[in-house]
Amino acid sequence: MSIQQLGYEFDAYSNLLFVPVGRRYSSIRSIGHKEERAVLSRIQQSVTEELNALDAEQREQLSRFIGSEKAMLPIPVYKQEHIYPMLVRPEMFLWTTHSLQRGLPIDHALFYEKTYSKLSSEQLADHIRHVVRDYVFCAHLQQQERSQWINRIAAAYKKHPFIQLAEAKEPIVNAVETMNRSSLLAVLKFPEDIAFWRHRVEIVMRPYRQIPGSWRWEMCDHAKELTILDETQSILCECPICQFQITYDVNKDEITLPEEPIMERTVKRIATIERQFNEIADQSLNVIGALRELQTIQQKLKPHIPLLEEVLTLQNELEIHDEMEITNCYSAIKEIEIPDESITPELLSLSEVKLMDVAILKEAGKWSNIDFNQAKEQLQLHLAHLLELQAERQPKPGDVIFETNGFQLTRAEAEKVELFTEQTDLTLTFHILSQVLKGEPTNKIRTLQLHESPIFGLLRSWPDKYITKAVKKMLT
Ligand SMILES: [Zn+2]
């Protein structure tokens, strides 16, 4: 339903369209009382002047927006023939339609704040100028669907010079963030250089950190809220989920970020932060040397990994803390991350190194002395030794699993009881089981034929209270 169809026209006010708010009436015979008519005349005059000042295309867009043959401005009326004290904002009609049955909703966000009857002639003319400007802007926006504008905003976002820079520099940005948290910083020289670098990181990373994950480096896919900023001819595009917003300048077809970086400076800064770190790394060649040693050791360990894993698993199972250098070395190196490519004193290379504890760097020299040529034989020998130990520790039938005051229950006896309780269909209570083990041929036990079971009288020589304890042990 066009705005024109919602409203009423009067000959005296040829550029005004009277639109009911709050409730719609089938007809409005006359409009306004004496005082209101004076204001309406002034509005009509200002509107006419402003419309005349528009170019042909703007007038054409405005009349299309209103749905009338000529450009007009809506004036809200209520209670059948009174004018509403505030003018209605064009956003009321943008990308939406209203029902002919009802008047426009009285939603204060969709009305101007100024009470126009209280304005001086000059103030009113000024107000009307702004209102007409806003209507012209929304009429322009109405030329395209809301979704088309969102597509335009997304395209402009991708073209923004900072977003393009951030996308191109993503590996460096990620490396700076990783390095800033790296344990390696504790061993690089010199502490004051590191402190200065980290201070610069906070400044240099600020524009990158303002961009939420889902906006890197395209606009997120969530539903957007658009707010029309008439004054700057812009659209504020906000994602309530990411809590991020950008502003789109309709005329320039450009977006601005919440914190707009100064590009020339930003381009320089990202290059500088990388160079400064490389200079620091260059002062710490001892660390680079130790890392390269670890890299070499890692390579030499590779062919032995299956054997090493077998040894470690067995050691764990047998709770043995081994003193073999090579297994200690392997356990420690397993915990770290080192790139396969040769390590260089540079940000990108060092950001790929992840050490749980920098103490490992001190071990590198010691581990370099491991004779890897002998590793296979030594590991096999050690493994054979561990397997023997494992065999020795296998459970045996004669193992005593419960003992009290000289009365011993062996593994074989316990297993016999366990097997019987599992195989019998009878539900043996704690009490009955104790009686069976004691070998008491009560009526109940005879009825159940338990006096013929293989465990009947198994603990005949035991005092009752110890049998109770032994049964508890077996049942838990
Ligand atoms: Zn989002």
Residues whose N, C-alpha, C, O or C-beta is under 5 A from the ligand:
A	BS01	ZN	S214 C220 H222 C239 I241 C242
